[in-house]
């Protein structure tokens, strides 16, 4: 693309992930969850809602002015959602919390600690462990009922002021990004992880039918936004890897899942969207070649503890893939020379381009506020801000 002089936030973001020539690399150290902010308050953070501003002040960056940002407001979730309700409550004791058996908004029946409530399941505001008991789709009849919740033409998919939002977005100086569930993620939400894996082997025709439905739904629901010409990046949420290995084989990924990426990425390219990004936890080295072949050009968050090594990925895959994340959260927690060594490890990749460095997932509470500030200062130096 190529820009002269100082870039705005949007230009800098696109240049960085498109292997361009940004003036600086976006400063995105990684965001804390609710439990992290609570810990940071005890360690010196004054106002949790202003953690980024306080970080900038602590390391000598100009305090950002947070102006309201316009988003497209597209809704890809089921309409209507299931009723959130508590089915059973076992109170805690002096030794610890009790637990809820509850139905979440997706129709799952789950068990969670009664330290949490439905809001923790609705959005990822903290690190919440749960046990799944029942899933909403167990057979073709359940799926037929589920499909009625995914009408791509439902007026609620787009806000009433969508035209006004588009006009505002035409003059933006920040990236316009949205996130959709990938086919593996979406089928796992409907069927559950283990049942879905069994279906790949026992009833592949049913799996293919669900994937085809989801692919069509997203394409149709996306159409007004793509036609508006304001999207910079489509993130596909697709957690499909454990530590060391994918959740399904590369062969299954290529056969069942990747054609959806090819279809969606082609539509994005045709609409002038420069970035088509895929988010998957776990070790993704066996999946990256498939993603590249089917139009994905950005990968995140690249968890180091799972075996992701961005220097090795760059050596293997060259500039066919850009990356986000990749900074070991355990090193940030350790602080001192450990975080210095971690950032030194990634310095060649930062200099090579096509990399937006950040914590390799949500920032956990074992990363102290002082260590986070130290990390932020080192990262700001490496990315050209101080």
SEPANU-377771 format. One record per residue: z negated, y negated, x of N, C-alpha, C, O in turn. Coordinates in steps of 0.1 Angstrom, whole numbers, plus 5000, padded with zeros to 4 digits. Layout:
<recs>
ZYXZYXZYXZYX ...
</recs>
This chain:
<recs>
500050125008500050005000500049885009500949795008 498949865017498949755027498649625021499349565014 497449575025497049435021496649355033496249405043 496949225032496549135043495249065039495049045028 494449035050493248955047492149035041492149155042 491248965034490049035028490449095015491149035007 490049215013490449285001489349274991488149254994 489749294978488649304968488249444967488749534974 487249474959486649604958487649714954487649824959 488449674944489449774940490449804951490749924953 490949704957491949724968491349804979492049894985 490149774982489449844994489249994990489450084999 488950024978488750164973490050244974490050354980 491050184969492350254969492850274983493350384987 492850164991493250175005492550285012493150365020 491250295011490450395018490850535015491150615024 490950565002491250704998492750734998493150844996 493550635001495050655002495450655016496650645019 494550655026494850655040495550525044496550525052 495150415038495750285041494950215052494350285060 494950085051494250005061493249905055493549785054 492149965050491149875044490549785055490449815066 490049665050489349575059487949635063487549625074 487349695053486149775054486149895045486949895036 485349985048485250105039484150075028483150025032 484450105016483450085005482050135010481950245015 481050055007479650085010479050154998478550094989 479050294998478550374987477650474992478050594994 476350444995475450535002475050654993474650754999 475250644980474850754971473650704962472850634966 473750754950472750704940471550794938471750914938 470350734936469150814933469050854918469750794910 468350964916467951004902466650944898465950884907 466150974886464950914881463750944890462950864893 463651074894462451114902462451054916461451024921 463651024921463850954934463350814933462550764941 463750744922463350604920461850594919461150504924 461250694912459750694910459050704924458050644926 459650794932459050814946459250684954458350644961 460450624953460650504961459750384957459350304965 459450374944458450274940457150284947456550184951 456750404949455450434956455550394971454550384978 456850394976457050374990457650234993457950205005 457650144983457950004987459149944978459249824979 459850024971460849964962460249884951459349934945 460649764949460049674939460549704925459749714916 461849704923462449714910463449824910464549814915 463149944903464050054904465550024899466450074904 465649934889466949904884467749824893469049814892 467149774904467849694914467749754927467749684937 467749884928467649954941468749924950468549904962 469949904945471049874954470949734960471149714972 470549644951470349504956469249494967469349424977 468149574964467049574974467449644987467049604998 468349744986468849804998469649705006469449695018 470549634999471349535006470549435013470749395024 469549385006468649285012467949335024467749265034 467449455023466749515034467549535047467049525058 468849555045469649585057470549465061471349465071 470349355054471049225058472449205052473249125057 472749285041474049255034473849155023472749135018 474849075020474748985009474349054996474849164993 473448994989473049054976474149054966474648944963 474649164961475749164952475349104939474249124934 476349034933476048984919476749084910477949104910 475949144901476349244893476949184880476149164870 478149154880478849104867479149224858479449334863 479149204845479449314836480849364839481849284842 481049494838482349554841482849624828482149684821 484149604827484749664815485149814819485749834829 484949904810485350044811486350074799486250004789 487150174801488050204790487350254778487850234767 486250324780485450364768485950494761485650514750 486850574768487350694762486350804762485550824771 486250874750485250974748485951114748486751144738 485651204757486251334758485251434753485551554753 484051394749483051494744483451544730484251484723 482751644726482951704713482451594702481551524705 483251584692482951504680483051584668484151624664 481951604661480551564664479851664674480351774676 478851604680478051694689477051774680476951754668 476451884686475451964679474151884678473951784686 473351914668472051854667471151894678471052014681 470551794684469551824695468251854688467751764681 467651974690466452004683465552104691466152184698 464252084690463352174696463152294687462752274675 463352414692463152534684461852594686461352664677 461252574698459952634701459252554712459952514721 457952544711457252474722456052554726455152584718 455952584739454852644745454052544753454552504764 452952494749452252394756451852434770451652554773 451652344779451152374792449652394793448952394783 449252414805447752424808447452334819448252254824 446152354823445752264835446552304847446452224857 447152414847447952454859449352404860450052414870 449852344848451252294849451752274835451052284825 453052234835453752204822454052324814454052434819 454252304801454752404792456252404792456852354802 456852454782458252454781458752454766458052484757 459952404765460652394752461752504752462452534762 461952564741463252624737463952534728463452494718 465152484732465852384724467352404723467852474732 467952344713469352344712469852204718469352104713 470752204727471252074733472452034725472952094716 472951914729474051854722475351934723476251914715 475452034733476652114734476552244726477552314726 475452264720475252384712474652504720474552614714 474252474732473552584740472052584735471452484731 471452704735470052724734469452744748469852844755 468552664752468152664766466552654766465952614756 466052684778464652664780464452564791465152584802 463652464789463352364800461952324799461252354790 461452274810460052224811459852114800460752034798 458652114795458352004785458051874792457551774785 458251864805458151734812459451654809459451534811 460451724803461751654800461951654785461151714778 463051584781463451594767464951594767465551614777 465551584755466951594753467751494761468951524765 467251384764468051284772468351334786469351294792 467551414792467751464805468951564805469651584815 469251624794470351724793471651644789472751684793 471451534781472551454777473351394788474551394788 472651344798473251284810472351324822471151344821 473051314834472351364846471451254852471851194862 470351234845469451124850468451184860467751104866 468351314861467351374871467851514874468751564868 467051574883467351714887466551804878465351814879 467151864868466551944858466952094859468152124857 466052184861466352324860466152374846465152334839 467052454842466952514828467352654828468052704838 467052724818467452864816468252874803467852834793 469452924805470352934793470053064785469953174791 469953054772469553174764470753214755471053334754 471453114750472653144741473653034743473352914744 474953074742476052974743476852964730476753054722 477552854728478152834715479352914712479752934701 480052964723481253034721481153174727480953194739 481153274718481053414722482253494719482453604725 483053444710484253524706485253424700485053304700 486453474696487553394691487153314678487553204677 486253374670485853304658485053174662485153074656 484153194671483353074676484252974682484052854679 485253014689486152914695486952844684487152724686 487352904674488052834663487252734657487652624654 485952764655485052664650484852544660484752434656 484752584673484552474683485752384684485552264686 486952434682488152354684488152234674488752134677 487452254663487452144653486652024658486851914653 485852044668485051934674485851854685485451754690 487051904688487951844698489251794692490351844697 489251714682490451654677490851534686490151434686 491951544694492251434703492651304696492651194702 492951314683493351194675492251134668492351034661 491051184669489851124662489750984666489650954678 489650894657489550744660488350714670488350614677 487350794669486150774678486450794692485550764701 487550854696487850884710488050754717487750744729 488550644711488750514717487950414710487850414697 487350314717486550204711487550114702488750104705 486950054692487649964684488249844692489349794688 487649804703488149694711488949744723488949674733 489549864722490349914734491349814739491549804751 492149754730493149654734492549544742493149504752 491449494737490749384745490249434758490349364768 489749554759489349614772490549624781490349594793 491649664776492849684785493249544791493549534803 493149444783493549304787492549264798492949204808 491249294796490249254807490549334819490349284830 490849464818491049554830492249514838492349544849 493249444831494449404839494049294850494849274859 492949234848492549124857491349174866490649084872 491049304866489849344873490049334888491149334894 488849334895488849334910488049454915487649464926 487849554906487049674908487849794903488749784895 487549914908488350034904488050064890486950054885 489050114883488950174870489050324871490150374874 487950394868487850534870487350604857486550534850 487850714854487250794843487050944847487650984857 486251014840485951154844486251244832485851214820 486951354834487151454824486651594829486651614842 486251674821485951814825487151894829488151884821 487151964840488252054843488152174834487152194827 489152264834489152384826488052474829487452534819 487752504841486652594844485252544839484552614833 485052414842483752354838483652354823482652394817 484752324815484652314801484452454795483652474786 485152554800484952694795483552744798483052814790 483052704809481752744813480752684803479752744799 480952554799480052494789480152564776479152584769 481352614772481452684759480852824759480152864750 481152894770480853034770479653074779479153184777 479352994789478353034799478953084811480053144810 478353074822478953114835479253264836480453304838 478253344834478453494835479353544824480253624827 479153504812480053554802481553514804482453594802 481753394809483053344812483653434823484853474822 482953464834483453544845483853684840484853734844 483053734830483353864825484653854816485453944816 484853744809486053724801487353724810488353774805 487253664821488453664830488953804833490153824834 488053904833488454044836488654114823489554204823 487854094813487954174801488854124790489454204782 489053994789489853934779490653814784490353704779 491453834794492153714800493053634790493253514792 493553704780494353634770493453524763493953414760 492253564760491353464754491053344763491053234759 490853374776490653274786491853184786491653054786 493053234787494253154787494353064775494852954776 493953124763494053044751493152924752493552814748 491952944757490952834757491452734768491352614765 491952774779492452684789493652604784493652484786 494552664777495752594771495252484761495752374761 494252524753493752424743493152304750493452194747 492352334761491652224768492752134775492652014775 493652194781494752124788495452024778495651914781 495852084767496552004757495651894751496151774749 494351924749493451824744493351704753493451584749 493151724766492951624775494251534777494251414777 495451604777496651534778496851434766497251324768 496651484754496851404743495751284742496151174739 494551324745493451214745493651114755493350994754 494251154767494551054778495650964775495750854781 496551004767497850934766497750784764498450704771 496950734754496850584753496350514765496750404769 495350574773494850514785495950514796496150414802 496650624798497750624808498850524804499350464813 499150514791500150424787499750274790500650194792 498450254790497950114792498150074807498249954810 498250164816498550134830497450074838497749994847 496150104834495050034841494250134849493250094856 494550264849493650364855493950374870495150384874 492950374878493150394893492750534897493350584907 491850604890491450734895490950814884490150774876 491450934883490951034873490151134881490651214889 488851144878487951244883487951364874487751344862 488151484880487951604872486651674877486551714888 485751684867484451754870484751904869485151954859 484451974880484952114881484052204890484552274898 482752194888481852274897482252414896482052484885 482752474907483252604906483052684920483852764923 481952644927481652714939480152724942479352634938 479752834948478352854953478352804967479252744973 477152834973477052824988477952934994477853054991 478852895002479752985010480953035003481953065009 480953044989482153104982482453034969481452974963 483653044964483952994950483353084940482953204943 483153034928482653114917483653214911483253324907 484953184912485953284909486953284921486953194929 487653384922488553404934489653294935490053244925 490053264947491253174949492453224941493153144935 492653354940493753414932493653374917494553334911 492453394912492253354898492353204896492953164886 491853134905491952984904493452944904493852864896 494253004913495652964913496353014900497252944896 495953124895496653174883496253104870497153064863 495053084868494553034855494252884855494552814845 493652834866493152694865494052594871494252484865 494652624883495452524890496652474882496952354884 497352544874498452484866498052374858498852284855 496752364853496252254846496252134855496652024851 495652154867495652034876497051984879497251864879 498052074880499452034883499951944871500551844873 499651994859500151914847499451784847500151684845 498151774848497451644847497751554858497951434856 497851604870498151514882499551464881499851344884 500551544876501851494874501951374864502551274866 501151394853501051284843500451154849500951044846 499451174857498851064864499750994873499950874873 500451064881501451004890502550934883502950824887 503050994872504050924864503550794858504350704856 502250794856501750664850501250564860500750464857 501450594873501150504884499650514888499150414894 498950624885497550634889497550694903498050804905 497050614913497150664927496250774931496650854940 495150794924494150894929493850994918493650964906 493951124921493651234912492551314920492851394929 491351304915490151354923489451474916489451484904 488951564925488251674919486851684925486651684937 485851694916484451704920483951854918483951904907 483551914929482952044928481852064938482052034950 480752104933479652134943480052264950481052334947 479252304960479452434967480452424978480952314981 480752534984481652544995483052564989483352654982 483952464992485252454986486452484995487552454992 486152535007487252545017488352645013489552615016 488052745005489052835000489852774988490952824985 489352674982489952614971490852494974491752464967 490452424985491252304989492752324990493452244985 493252434996494652444997495352464983496452414981 494652524974495152534960495152394953496152364947 494052324955494052184950495152104955495852034947 495352104968496452024974497852064968498651974965 498052194967499352234962499552194947500752194942 498552164940498652134926498251984923497851954911 498351894933498351754930496951684932496951564930 495951754936494651684939494751624952495151684962 494351494953494351424966493051364970492951304981 491951394963490651354967489651464963489751514952 488751494972487751594970486351544972486151474982 485351574964483951534966483051634959483651714950 481751644961481051564971480851634984480251574994 481351754986481451824999480051845005479651785015 479251934999477951955003477852035016478352145017 477151975025477052035039476152165038476552255045 475152165030474252285030475052405024474652515026 476052375016476852485011477952535020478552635018 478152465031479052515041480352425043481252455050 480352305036481452215037481352135051480352085054 482452135058482552065071483851985071484952035072 483651855068484751765067485651745079486851735078 485051755091485851755103486751875104487851865108 486151985100487052115100488152105090489252145092 487752045078488752035068489951945072491051975069 489551835079490651745083491551815093492751795093 490951885102491751955112492652065105493752075110 492152125095492952225088494052175079495152215078 493652065071494452025060495151885063495851835054 494751825074495451695077495151595067494051585061 496151505064495951395055496451435041496751345033 496551555038496851595024495751585015495951585003 494551565020493351545011492451445017492151445029 491951355008490951255012489651305007489551394998 488551255012487151305008486151195005486251085010 485251234996484051144994482851234997482951354997 481651164999480451245001480351295016480651215025 479951415017479951485031478851445040478851505051 477951355036476751325045475551415041475151405029 475051495049474051595046472751525041472151455049 472351545029471151495023469951535031468951455031 469951655037468851695045468651615057467451595061 469751565063469651485075469051345071468351285079 469551295059468951165055467451175053466651085057 467051285047465551305045464851315058463651275059 465451375068464751395081464651255088463651235095 465651175086465651035092465751045108466151145113 465450935114465450925128466750965135467850935131 466551045146467651085154468551185146469751205149 467951255136468751355128469851285120470951325120 469451175113470451105106471451035115472651015112 470950985126471850925136472951025141474150995142 472451155143473351255148474351295137475551325139 473851295124474751325113475851225111477051265109 475551095112476550995111477550995123478650965122 476951025135477851035147478851145145479951135149 478351255139479251375136480451335128481551385130 480251245118481251205109482051085113483051045106 481651015124482350895128483850915131484650825127 484251025137485751045139486551045126487650995125 485951105116486551115103486650975096487650945090 485550905097485550765092486650685098487350605091 486750695111487850615118489250665115490150595116 489350795112490650845109491150805095492450805093 490250775086490750725073490750835063490450945065 490950795050490950885039489550945037489451065033 488550865039487150915037486250805033486150705040 485650825022484550735017483250805019482850885010 482550775030481250855033480150815023479950695019 479350915019478250905010477451025011477851125017 476251015005475351135004476151244996476851214987 475951365000476751474995476351524982476651644978 475551454974475251474960474251364956474151274963 473651384944472651284940471551274951471251384956 470951164953469951144963468651194958468051144948 468051304964466851364959465551294964465651204973 464451324957463251244960462651274974461651204978 463051384981462551404994463151305005462751305016 464151225001464651115009463750995006463850934995 462950955016462050845014462850715014463950705019 462250615008462850485008463050425022464050375025 462050435031462350385045463450465051464250405058 463550595050464650665056465950635049467050625056 465950605036467150565029467650435034468850405036 466750335037467150205042467650225056468650155059 467050305064467550325078468950385077469850345084 469150485069470450545067471450445062472650435067 471050355052471950255047472450155058473550115058 471550125067471850025077472850095087473850025091 472650215091473650285099474950305093476050285099 474950335080476250355073476950225071478150215073 476250115069476849985068477549935081478549875081 476849975092477449945105478750025107479749975112 478750155104479950235106481050195097482250215100 480850145085481850115075482249965076483149925068 481749895086482249765089481549645081482149535081 480449665075479749565067478749485076478549365072 478249545086477349465095477649495109477049445118 
</recs>
